[in-house]
Amino acid sequence: MTLPHAPRHGERVRVDSHDGNFIVVRIDKISNVAKVEFWDDPAVTLWDVPFRAIHLVREPESEAA
């Protein structure tokens, strides 16, 4: 069994069953969950999101600096 990849603080991610991008603001590696905030509205927060439901958003080469 492989453990889900732990996201890093500040990463832009997508969350299963939710539209849009989020940013990781808190990580709990013991429980394998994270707190994420909606990229465009930090007032929208999801708590205790399982790592397996979080997917890193890869930025295109032109945006990476």
PQR file with spaces between the fields and no chain letter, atoms N, CA, C, O and H, PARSE charges and radii, in Angstrom:
ATOM       1  N    MET     1       0.842   -1.189    0.000 -0.4000 1.5000
ATOM       2  CA   MET     1       0.000    0.000    0.000 -0.0000 2.0000
ATOM       3  C    MET     1       0.886    1.251    0.000  0.5500 1.7000
ATOM       4  O    MET     1       1.809    1.360    0.807 -0.5500 1.4000
ATOM       5  N    THR     2       0.608    2.179   -0.892 -0.4000 1.5000
ATOM       6  CA   THR     2       1.351    3.429   -0.932 -0.0000 2.0000
ATOM       7  C    THR     2       0.552    4.511   -0.229  0.5500 1.7000
ATOM       8  O    THR     2      -0.669    4.600   -0.354 -0.5500 1.4000
ATOM       9  H    THR     2      -0.142    2.091   -1.547  0.4000 1.0000
ATOM      10  N    LEU     3       1.272    5.320    0.505 -0.4000 1.5000
ATOM      11  CA   LEU     3       0.622    6.431    1.192 -0.0000 2.0000
ATOM      12  C    LEU     3       0.425    7.573    0.214  0.5500 1.7000
ATOM      13  O    LEU     3       1.228    7.748   -0.702 -0.5500 1.4000
ATOM      14  H    LEU     3       2.264    5.248    0.607  0.4000 1.0000
ATOM      15  N    PRO     4      -0.653    8.367    0.397 -0.5600 1.5000
ATOM      16  CA   PRO     4      -0.858    9.510   -0.489  0.2800 2.0000
ATOM      17  C    PRO     4       0.255   10.541   -0.300  0.5500 1.7000
ATOM      18  O    PRO     4       0.795   10.702    0.794 -0.5500 1.4000
ATOM      19  N    HIS     5       0.580   11.228   -1.380 -0.4000 1.5000
ATOM      20  CA   HIS     5       1.595   12.280   -1.343 -0.0000 2.0000
ATOM      21  C    HIS     5       1.118   13.412   -0.430  0.5500 1.7000
ATOM      22  O    HIS     5      -0.010   13.886   -0.562 -0.5500 1.4000
ATOM      23  H    HIS     5       0.141   11.098   -2.269  0.4000 1.0000
ATOM      24  N    ALA     6       1.963   13.834    0.478 -0.4000 1.5000
ATOM      25  CA   ALA     6       1.632   14.955    1.357 -0.0000 2.0000
ATOM      26  C    ALA     6       1.848   16.263    0.610  0.5500 1.7000
ATOM      27  O    ALA     6       2.944   16.511    0.108 -0.5500 1.4000
ATOM      28  H    ALA     6       2.880   13.449    0.586  0.4000 1.0000
ATOM      29  N    PRO     7       0.821   17.102    0.528 -0.5600 1.5000
ATOM      30  CA   PRO     7       1.011   18.405   -0.125  0.2800 2.0000
ATOM      31  C    PRO     7       1.912   19.289    0.735  0.5500 1.7000
ATOM      32  O    PRO     7       2.134   19.008    1.912 -0.5500 1.4000
ATOM      33  N    ARG     8       2.414   20.336    0.144 -0.4000 1.5000
ATOM      34  CA   ARG     8       3.276   21.280    0.864 -0.0000 2.0000
ATOM      35  C    ARG     8       2.523   22.583    1.075  0.5500 1.7000
ATOM      36  O    ARG     8       1.655   22.958    0.287 -0.5500 1.4000
ATOM      37  H    ARG     8       2.234   20.564   -0.813  0.4000 1.0000
ATOM      38  N    HIS     9       2.878   23.260    2.152 -0.4000 1.5000
ATOM      39  CA   HIS     9       2.284   24.560    2.465 -0.0000 2.0000
ATOM      40  C    HIS     9       2.535   25.521    1.300  0.5500 1.7000
ATOM      41  O    HIS     9       3.660   25.636    0.814 -0.5500 1.4000
ATOM      42  H    HIS     9       3.584   22.956    2.792  0.4000 1.0000
ATOM      43  N    GLY    10       1.488   26.203    0.859 -0.4000 1.5000
ATOM      44  CA   GLY    10       1.620   27.178   -0.219 -0.0000 2.0000
ATOM      45  C    GLY    10       1.421   26.627   -1.613  0.5500 1.7000
ATOM      46  O    GLY    10       1.390   27.401   -2.570 -0.5500 1.4000
ATOM      47  H    GLY    10       0.574   26.110    1.253  0.4000 1.0000
ATOM      48  N    GLU    11       1.284   25.312   -1.769 -0.4000 1.5000
ATOM      49  CA   GLU    11       1.070   24.739   -3.096 -0.0000 2.0000
ATOM      50  C    GLU    11      -0.334   25.036   -3.607  0.5500 1.7000
ATOM      51  O    GLU    11      -1.298   25.086   -2.844 -0.5500 1.4000
ATOM      52  H    GLU    11       1.309   24.683   -0.992  0.4000 1.0000
ATOM      53  N    ARG    12      -0.421   25.232   -4.927 -0.4000 1.5000
ATOM      54  CA   ARG    12      -1.726   25.389   -5.581 -0.0000 2.0000
ATOM      55  C    ARG    12      -2.214   23.988   -5.937  0.5500 1.7000
ATOM      56  O    ARG    12      -1.500   23.206   -6.565 -0.5500 1.4000
ATOM      57  H    ARG    12       0.363   25.192   -5.547  0.4000 1.0000
ATOM      58  N    VAL    13      -3.457   23.685   -5.519 -0.4000 1.5000
ATOM      59  CA   VAL    13      -3.986   22.339   -5.705 -0.0000 2.0000
ATOM      60  C    VAL    13      -5.431   22.378   -6.173  0.5500 1.7000
ATOM      61  O    VAL    13      -6.102   23.408   -6.111 -0.5500 1.4000
ATOM      62  H    VAL    13      -4.037   24.320   -5.009  0.4000 1.0000
ATOM      63  N    ARG    14      -5.895   21.207   -6.649 -0.4000 1.5000
ATOM      64  CA   ARG    14      -7.304   20.980   -6.946 -0.0000 2.0000
ATOM      65  C    ARG    14      -7.795   19.958   -5.941  0.5500 1.7000
ATOM      66  O    ARG    14      -7.020   19.138   -5.447 -0.5500 1.4000
ATOM      67  H    ARG    14      -5.349   20.371   -6.700  0.4000 1.0000
ATOM      68  N    VAL    15      -9.077   20.008   -5.639 -0.4000 1.5000
ATOM      69  CA   VAL    15      -9.659   19.095   -4.659 -0.0000 2.0000
ATOM      70  C    VAL    15     -10.806   18.342   -5.322  0.5500 1.7000
ATOM      71  O    VAL    15     -11.668   18.944   -5.962 -0.5500 1.4000
ATOM      72  H    VAL    15      -9.707   20.674   -6.040  0.4000 1.0000
ATOM      73  N    ASP    16     -10.809   17.013   -5.162 -0.4000 1.5000
ATOM      74  CA   ASP    16     -11.892   16.195   -5.713 -0.0000 2.0000
ATOM      75  C    ASP    16     -13.249   16.759   -5.279  0.5500 1.7000
ATOM      76  O    ASP    16     -13.413   17.186   -4.136 -0.5500 1.4000
ATOM      77  H    ASP    16     -10.109   16.524   -4.642  0.4000 1.0000
ATOM      78  N    SER    17     -14.213   16.756   -6.195 -0.4000 1.5000
ATOM      79  CA   SER    17     -15.592   17.198   -5.957 -0.0000 2.0000
ATOM      80  C    SER    17     -15.738   18.704   -5.727  0.5500 1.7000
ATOM      81  O    SER    17     -16.782   19.152   -5.253 -0.5500 1.4000
ATOM      82  H    SER    17     -14.080   16.408   -7.123  0.4000 1.0000
ATOM      83  N    HIS    18     -14.710   19.490   -6.056 -0.4000 1.5000
ATOM      84  CA   HIS    18     -14.784   20.949   -5.932 -0.0000 2.0000
ATOM      85  C    HIS    18     -14.190   21.576   -7.186  0.5500 1.7000
ATOM      86  O    HIS    18     -13.201   21.085   -7.730 -0.5500 1.4000
ATOM      87  H    HIS    18     -13.862   19.125   -6.441  0.4000 1.0000
ATOM      88  N    ASP    19     -14.804   22.667   -7.639 -0.4000 1.5000
ATOM      89  CA   ASP    19     -14.290   23.393   -8.801 -0.0000 2.0000
ATOM      90  C    ASP    19     -13.297   24.451   -8.353  0.5500 1.7000
ATOM      91  O    ASP    19     -13.403   24.991   -7.252 -0.5500 1.4000
ATOM      92  H    ASP    19     -15.607   23.067   -7.197  0.4000 1.0000
ATOM      93  N    GLY    20     -12.349   24.736   -9.200 -0.4000 1.5000
ATOM      94  CA   GLY    20     -11.396   25.806   -8.944 -0.0000 2.0000
ATOM      95  C    GLY    20     -10.135   25.333   -8.259  0.5500 1.7000
ATOM      96  O    GLY    20      -9.987   24.163   -7.907 -0.5500 1.4000
ATOM      97  H    GLY    20     -12.263   24.298  -10.094  0.4000 1.0000
ATOM      98  N    ASN    21      -9.227   26.283   -8.081 -0.4000 1.5000
ATOM      99  CA   ASN    21      -7.938   26.009   -7.451 -0.0000 2.0000
ATOM     100  C    ASN    21      -7.962   26.453   -5.993  0.5500 1.7000
ATOM     101  O    ASN    21      -8.663   27.394   -5.622 -0.5500 1.4000
ATOM     102  H    ASN    21      -9.347   27.234   -8.367  0.4000 1.0000
ATOM     103  N    PHE    22      -7.190   25.761   -5.188 -0.4000 1.5000
ATOM     104  CA   PHE    22      -7.064   26.058   -3.771 -0.0000 2.0000
ATOM     105  C    PHE    22      -5.593   26.195   -3.444  0.5500 1.7000
ATOM     106  O    PHE    22      -4.734   25.792   -4.229 -0.5500 1.4000
ATOM     107  H    PHE    22      -6.620   24.996   -5.489  0.4000 1.0000
ATOM     108  N    ILE    23      -5.299   26.766   -2.277 -0.4000 1.5000
ATOM     109  CA   ILE    23      -3.928   26.851   -1.798 -0.0000 2.0000
ATOM     110  C    ILE    23      -3.874   26.149   -0.439  0.5500 1.7000
ATOM     111  O    ILE    23      -4.765   26.312    0.394 -0.5500 1.4000
ATOM     112  H    ILE    23      -5.996   27.092   -1.639  0.4000 1.0000
ATOM     113  N    VAL    24      -2.821   25.372   -0.234 -0.4000 1.5000
ATOM     114  CA   VAL    24      -2.661   24.624    1.013 -0.0000 2.0000
ATOM     115  C    VAL    24      -2.166   25.582    2.096  0.5500 1.7000
ATOM     116  O    VAL    24      -1.142   26.245    1.925 -0.5500 1.4000
ATOM     117  H    VAL    24      -2.097   25.239   -0.911  0.4000 1.0000
ATOM     118  N    VAL    25      -2.900   25.652    3.213 -0.4000 1.5000
ATOM     119  CA   VAL    25      -2.510   26.557    4.291 -0.0000 2.0000
ATOM     120  C    VAL    25      -2.137   25.830    5.579  0.5500 1.7000
ATOM     121  O    VAL    25      -1.513   26.423    6.459 -0.5500 1.4000
ATOM     122  H    VAL    25      -3.731   25.114    3.351  0.4000 1.0000
ATOM     123  N    ARG    26      -2.508   24.554    5.704 -0.4000 1.5000
ATOM     124  CA   ARG    26      -2.143   23.780    6.894 -0.0000 2.0000
ATOM     125  C    ARG    26      -2.097   22.302    6.547  0.5500 1.7000
ATOM     126  O    ARG    26      -2.913   21.820    5.762 -0.5500 1.4000
ATOM     127  H    ARG    26      -3.015   24.073    4.989  0.4000 1.0000
ATOM     128  N    ILE    27      -1.156   21.588    7.122 -0.4000 1.5000
ATOM     129  CA   ILE    27      -0.977   20.162    6.830 -0.0000 2.0000
ATOM     130  C    ILE    27      -0.913   19.395    8.147  0.5500 1.7000
ATOM     131  O    ILE    27      -0.247   19.817    9.092 -0.5500 1.4000
ATOM     132  H    ILE    27      -0.493   21.980    7.760  0.4000 1.0000
ATOM     133  N    ASP    28      -1.610   18.268    8.196 -0.4000 1.5000
ATOM     134  CA   ASP    28      -1.536   17.362    9.345 -0.0000 2.0000
ATOM     135  C    ASP    28      -1.078   16.008    8.825  0.5500 1.7000
ATOM     136  O    ASP    28      -1.891   15.212    8.354 -0.5500 1.4000
ATOM     137  H    ASP    28      -2.151   17.925    7.429  0.4000 1.0000
ATOM     138  N    LYS    29       0.239   15.742    8.909 -0.4000 1.5000
ATOM     139  CA   LYS    29       0.800   14.507    8.360 -0.0000 2.0000
ATOM     140  C    LYS    29       0.439   13.284    9.201  0.5500 1.7000
ATOM     141  O    LYS    29       0.528   12.156    8.717 -0.5500 1.4000
ATOM     142  H    LYS    29       0.899   16.389    9.291  0.4000 1.0000
ATOM     143  N    ILE    30       0.041   13.492   10.429 -0.4000 1.5000
ATOM     144  CA   ILE    30      -0.359   12.351   11.270 -0.0000 2.0000
ATOM     145  C    ILE    30      -1.721   11.822   10.813  0.5500 1.7000
ATOM     146  O    ILE    30      -1.919   10.611   10.712 -0.5500 1.4000
ATOM     147  H    ILE    30      -0.031   14.409   10.822  0.4000 1.0000
ATOM     148  N    SER    31      -2.658   12.733   10.539 -0.4000 1.5000
ATOM     149  CA   SER    31      -3.997   12.335   10.100 -0.0000 2.0000
ATOM     150  C    SER    31      -4.127   12.280    8.582  0.5500 1.7000
ATOM     151  O    SER    31      -5.162   11.850    8.072 -0.5500 1.4000
ATOM     152  H    SER    31      -2.497   13.716   10.621  0.4000 1.0000
ATOM     153  N    ASN    32      -3.084   12.711    7.841 -0.4000 1.5000
ATOM     154  CA   ASN    32      -3.101   12.752    6.367 -0.0000 2.0000
ATOM     155  C    ASN    32      -4.236   13.615    5.826  0.5500 1.7000
ATOM     156  O    ASN    32      -4.957   13.216    4.912 -0.5500 1.4000
ATOM     157  H    ASN    32      -2.243   13.059    8.255  0.4000 1.0000
ATOM     158  N    VAL    33      -4.383   14.814    6.412 -0.4000 1.5000
ATOM     159  CA   VAL    33      -5.387   15.769    5.951 -0.0000 2.0000
ATOM     160  C    VAL    33      -4.746   17.154    5.865  0.5500 1.7000
ATOM     161  O    VAL    33      -3.693   17.404    6.451 -0.5500 1.4000
ATOM     162  H    VAL    33      -3.797   15.138    7.155  0.4000 1.0000
ATOM     163  N    ALA    34      -5.402   18.048    5.125 -0.4000 1.5000
ATOM     164  CA   ALA    34      -4.914   19.420    4.988 -0.0000 2.0000
ATOM     165  C    ALA    34      -6.076   20.402    5.039  0.5500 1.7000
ATOM     166  O    ALA    34      -7.225   20.052    4.770 -0.5500 1.4000
ATOM     167  H    ALA    34      -6.258   17.846    4.649  0.4000 1.0000
ATOM     168  N    LYS    35      -5.748   21.624    5.387 -0.4000 1.5000
ATOM     169  CA   LYS    35      -6.695   22.738    5.305 -0.0000 2.0000
ATOM     170  C    LYS    35      -6.321   23.504    4.047  0.5500 1.7000
ATOM     171  O    LYS    35      -5.154   23.839    3.848 -0.5500 1.4000
ATOM     172  H    LYS    35      -4.814   21.908    5.605  0.4000 1.0000
ATOM     173  N    VAL    36      -7.301   23.784    3.195 -0.4000 1.5000
ATOM     174  CA   VAL    36      -7.046   24.524    1.965 -0.0000 2.0000
ATOM     175  C    VAL    36      -8.018   25.690    1.857  0.5500 1.7000
ATOM     176  O    VAL    36      -9.144   25.618    2.349 -0.5500 1.4000
ATOM     177  H    VAL    36      -8.250   23.511    3.356  0.4000 1.0000
ATOM     178  N    GLU    37      -7.580   26.757    1.214 -0.4000 1.5000
ATOM     179  CA   GLU    37      -8.420   27.927    0.972 -0.0000 2.0000
ATOM     180  C    GLU    37      -8.592   28.119   -0.524  0.5500 1.7000
ATOM     181  O    GLU    37      -7.667   27.884   -1.302 -0.5500 1.4000
ATOM     182  H    GLU    37      -6.665   26.815    0.814  0.4000 1.0000
ATOM     183  N    PHE    38      -9.780   28.546   -0.920 -0.4000 1.5000
ATOM     184  CA   PHE    38     -10.065   28.817   -2.320 -0.0000 2.0000
ATOM     185  C    PHE    38      -9.141   29.909   -2.809  0.5500 1.7000
ATOM     186  O    PHE    38      -8.985   30.940   -2.154 -0.5500 1.4000
ATOM     187  H    PHE    38     -10.532   28.737   -0.288  0.4000 1.0000
ATOM     188  N    TRP    39      -8.526   29.686   -3.959 -0.4000 1.5000
ATOM     189  CA   TRP    39      -7.520   30.602   -4.514 -0.0000 2.0000
ATOM     190  C    TRP    39      -8.058   32.022   -4.661  0.5500 1.7000
ATOM     191  O    TRP    39      -7.368   32.978   -4.308 -0.5500 1.4000
ATOM     192  H    TRP    39      -8.652   28.849   -4.491  0.4000 1.0000
ATOM     193  N    ASP    40      -9.282   32.177   -5.178 -0.4000 1.5000
ATOM     194  CA   ASP    40      -9.832   33.508   -5.461 -0.0000 2.0000
ATOM     195  C    ASP    40     -10.575   34.126   -4.279  0.5500 1.7000
ATOM     196  O    ASP    40     -10.897   35.314   -4.318 -0.5500 1.4000
ATOM     197  H    ASP    40      -9.843   31.400   -5.465  0.4000 1.0000
ATOM     198  N    ASP    41     -10.856   33.348   -3.224 -0.4000 1.5000
ATOM     199  CA   ASP    41     -11.606   33.857   -2.078 -0.0000 2.0000
ATOM     200  C    ASP    41     -11.191   33.099   -0.826  0.5500 1.7000
ATOM     201  O    ASP    41     -11.765   32.052   -0.526 -0.5500 1.4000
ATOM     202  H    ASP    41     -10.594   32.383   -3.192  0.4000 1.0000
ATOM     203  N    PRO    42     -10.197   33.607   -0.082 -0.5600 1.5000
ATOM     204  CA   PRO    42      -9.704   32.897    1.095  0.2800 2.0000
ATOM     205  C    PRO    42     -10.769   32.667    2.172  0.5500 1.7000
ATOM     206  O    PRO    42     -10.550   31.891    3.101 -0.5500 1.4000
ATOM     207  N    ALA    43     -11.921   33.338    2.051 -0.4000 1.5000
ATOM     208  CA   ALA    43     -13.001   33.106    3.019 -0.0000 2.0000
ATOM     209  C    ALA    43     -13.613   31.716    2.842  0.5500 1.7000
ATOM     210  O    ALA    43     -14.269   31.205    3.750 -0.5500 1.4000
ATOM     211  H    ALA    43     -12.099   33.969    1.296  0.4000 1.0000
ATOM     212  N    VAL    44     -13.400   31.102    1.670 -0.4000 1.5000
ATOM     213  CA   VAL    44     -13.889   29.745    1.414 -0.0000 2.0000
ATOM     214  C    VAL    44     -12.776   28.782    1.813  0.5500 1.7000
ATOM     215  O    VAL    44     -11.738   28.707    1.155 -0.5500 1.4000
ATOM     216  H    VAL    44     -12.867   31.517    0.932  0.4000 1.0000
ATOM     217  N    THR    45     -13.005   28.053    2.892 -0.4000 1.5000
ATOM     218  CA   THR    45     -11.994   27.159    3.449 -0.0000 2.0000
ATOM     219  C    THR    45     -12.539   25.747    3.563  0.5500 1.7000
ATOM     220  O    THR    45     -13.681   25.544    3.973 -0.5500 1.4000
ATOM     221  H    THR    45     -13.848   28.114    3.427  0.4000 1.0000
ATOM     222  N    LEU    46     -11.721   24.778    3.200 -0.4000 1.5000
ATOM     223  CA   LEU    46     -12.065   23.373    3.389 -0.0000 2.0000
ATOM     224  C    LEU    46     -11.122   22.801    4.434  0.5500 1.7000
ATOM     225  O    LEU    46      -9.902   22.901    4.299 -0.5500 1.4000
ATOM     226  H    LEU    46     -10.793   24.943    2.866  0.4000 1.0000
ATOM     227  N    TRP    47     -11.683   22.205    5.471 -0.4000 1.5000
ATOM     228  CA   TRP    47     -10.908   21.617    6.562 -0.0000 2.0000
ATOM     229  C    TRP    47     -10.826   20.108    6.392  0.5500 1.7000
ATOM     230  O    TRP    47     -11.730   19.491    5.830 -0.5500 1.4000
ATOM     231  H    TRP    47     -12.674   22.124    5.581  0.4000 1.0000
ATOM     232  N    ASP    48      -9.760   19.527    6.869 -0.4000 1.5000
ATOM     233  CA   ASP    48      -9.597   18.077    6.920 -0.0000 2.0000
ATOM     234  C    ASP    48      -9.819   17.389    5.572  0.5500 1.7000
ATOM     235  O    ASP    48     -10.520   16.382    5.483 -0.5500 1.4000
ATOM     236  H    ASP    48      -9.026   20.029    7.325  0.4000 1.0000
ATOM     237  N    VAL    49      -9.214   17.949    4.534 -0.4000 1.5000
ATOM     238  CA   VAL    49      -9.278   17.345    3.202 -0.0000 2.0000
ATOM     239  C    VAL    49      -8.243   16.224    3.144  0.5500 1.7000
ATOM     240  O    VAL    49      -7.057   16.476    3.354 -0.5500 1.4000
ATOM     241  H    VAL    49      -8.645   18.768    4.606  0.4000 1.0000
ATOM     242  N    PRO    50      -8.669   14.991    2.862 -0.5600 1.5000
ATOM     243  CA   PRO    50      -7.703   13.886    2.795  0.2800 2.0000
ATOM     244  C    PRO    50      -6.678   14.115    1.683  0.5500 1.7000
ATOM     245  O    PRO    50      -7.013   14.626    0.614 -0.5500 1.4000
ATOM     246  N    PHE    51      -5.429   13.732    1.947 -0.4000 1.5000
ATOM     247  CA   PHE    51      -4.373   13.888    0.950 -0.0000 2.0000
ATOM     248  C    PHE    51      -4.755   13.230   -0.371  0.5500 1.7000
ATOM     249  O    PHE    51      -4.412   13.751   -1.432 -0.5500 1.4000
ATOM     250  H    PHE    51      -5.157   13.317    2.815  0.4000 1.0000
ATOM     251  N    ARG    52      -5.451   12.109   -0.335 -0.4000 1.5000
ATOM     252  CA   ARG    52      -5.804   11.387   -1.563 -0.0000 2.0000
ATOM     253  C    ARG    52      -6.770   12.193   -2.442  0.5500 1.7000
ATOM     254  O    ARG    52      -6.914   11.887   -3.625 -0.5500 1.4000
ATOM     255  H    ARG    52      -5.730   11.685    0.527  0.4000 1.0000
ATOM     256  N    ALA    53      -7.436   13.218   -1.884 -0.4000 1.5000
ATOM     257  CA   ALA    53      -8.371   14.051   -2.641 -0.0000 2.0000
ATOM     258  C    ALA    53      -7.722   15.328   -3.161  0.5500 1.7000
ATOM     259  O    ALA    53      -8.377   16.136   -3.820 -0.5500 1.4000
ATOM     260  H    ALA    53      -7.319   13.466   -0.922  0.4000 1.0000
ATOM     261  N    ILE    54      -6.436   15.514   -2.868 -0.4000 1.5000
ATOM     262  CA   ILE    54      -5.710   16.728   -3.242 -0.0000 2.0000
ATOM     263  C    ILE    54      -4.758   16.412   -4.392  0.5500 1.7000
ATOM     264  O    ILE    54      -4.008   15.437   -4.347 -0.5500 1.4000
ATOM     265  H    ILE    54      -5.904   14.858   -2.332  0.4000 1.0000
ATOM     266  N    HIS    55      -4.803   17.266   -5.433 -0.4000 1.5000
ATOM     267  CA   HIS    55      -3.966   17.056   -6.618 -0.0000 2.0000
ATOM     268  C    HIS    55      -3.233   18.354   -6.945  0.5500 1.7000
ATOM     269  O    HIS    55      -3.850   19.411   -7.080 -0.5500 1.4000
ATOM     270  H    HIS    55      -5.412   18.058   -5.470  0.4000 1.0000
ATOM     271  N    LEU    56      -1.925   18.262   -7.068 -0.4000 1.5000
ATOM     272  CA   LEU    56      -1.087   19.421   -7.367 -0.0000 2.0000
ATOM     273  C    LEU    56      -1.432   19.992   -8.738  0.5500 1.7000
ATOM     274  O    LEU    56      -1.618   19.254   -9.706 -0.5500 1.4000
ATOM     275  H    LEU    56      -1.424   17.404   -6.957  0.4000 1.0000
ATOM     276  N    VAL    57      -1.514   21.319   -8.802 -0.4000 1.5000
ATOM     277  CA   VAL    57      -1.736   22.009  -10.073 -0.0000 2.0000
ATOM     278  C    VAL    57      -0.361   22.388  -10.612  0.5500 1.7000
ATOM     279  O    VAL    57       0.373   23.153   -9.988 -0.5500 1.4000
ATOM     280  H    VAL    57      -1.363   21.918   -8.016  0.4000 1.0000
ATOM     281  N    ARG    58      -0.031   21.852  -11.757 -0.4000 1.5000
ATOM     282  CA   ARG    58       1.243   22.153  -12.399 -0.0000 2.0000
ATOM     283  C    ARG    58       1.086   23.433  -13.221  0.5500 1.7000
ATOM     284  O    ARG    58       0.181   23.544  -14.048 -0.5500 1.4000
ATOM     285  H    ARG    58      -0.628   21.230  -12.263  0.4000 1.0000
ATOM     286  N    GLU    59       1.972   24.391  -12.984 -0.4000 1.5000
ATOM     287  CA   GLU    59       1.909   25.639  -13.741 -0.0000 2.0000
ATOM     288  C    GLU    59       2.620   25.474  -15.068  0.5500 1.7000
ATOM     289  O    GLU    59       3.651   24.807  -15.143 -0.5500 1.4000
ATOM     290  H    GLU    59       2.708   24.301  -12.312  0.4000 1.0000
ATOM     291  N    PRO    60       2.075   26.080  -16.124 -0.5600 1.5000
ATOM     292  CA   PRO    60       2.756   26.006  -17.423  0.2800 2.0000
ATOM     293  C    PRO    60       4.143   26.643  -17.330  0.5500 1.7000
ATOM     294  O    PRO    60       4.374   27.537  -16.516 -0.5500 1.4000
ATOM     295  N    GLU    61       5.049   26.176  -18.164 -0.4000 1.5000
ATOM     296  CA   GLU    61       6.432   26.679  -18.170 -0.0000 2.0000
ATOM     297  C    GLU    61       6.495   28.201  -18.280  0.5500 1.7000
ATOM     298  O    GLU    61       7.373   28.824  -17.684 -0.5500 1.4000
ATOM     299  H    GLU    61       4.862   25.450  -18.825  0.4000 1.0000
ATOM     300  N    SER    62       5.581   28.803  -19.028 -0.4000 1.5000
ATOM     301  CA   SER    62       5.613   30.250  -19.244 -0.0000 2.0000
ATOM     302  C    SER    62       5.282   31.011  -17.959  0.5500 1.7000
ATOM     303  O    SER    62       5.695   32.162  -17.816 -0.5500 1.4000
ATOM     304  H    SER    62       4.867   28.297  -19.512  0.4000 1.0000
ATOM     305  N    GLU    63       4.537   30.394  -17.005 -0.4000 1.5000
ATOM     306  CA   GLU    63       4.181   31.067  -15.767 -0.0000 2.0000
ATOM     307  C    GLU    63       5.186   30.820  -14.672  0.5500 1.7000
ATOM     308  O    GLU    63       5.259   31.602  -13.723 -0.5500 1.4000
ATOM     309  H    GLU    63       4.202   29.459  -17.121  0.4000 1.0000
ATOM     310  N    ALA    64       5.964   29.762  -14.767 -0.4000 1.5000
ATOM     311  CA   ALA    64       6.952   29.438  -13.742 -0.0000 2.0000
ATOM     312  C    ALA    64       8.095   30.446  -13.815  0.5500 1.7000
ATOM     313  O    ALA    64       8.639   30.705  -14.889 -0.5500 1.4000
ATOM     314  H    ALA    64       5.905   29.127  -15.538  0.4000 1.0000
ATOM     315  N    ALA    65       8.451   31.007  -12.673 -0.4000 1.5000
ATOM     316  CA   ALA    65       9.535   31.980  -12.685 -0.0000 2.0000
ATOM     317  C    ALA    65      10.459   31.774  -11.522  0.5500 1.7000
ATOM     318  O    ALA    65      11.435   32.509  -11.371 -0.5500 1.4000
ATOM     319  H    ALA    65       8.010   30.797  -11.801  0.4000 1.0000
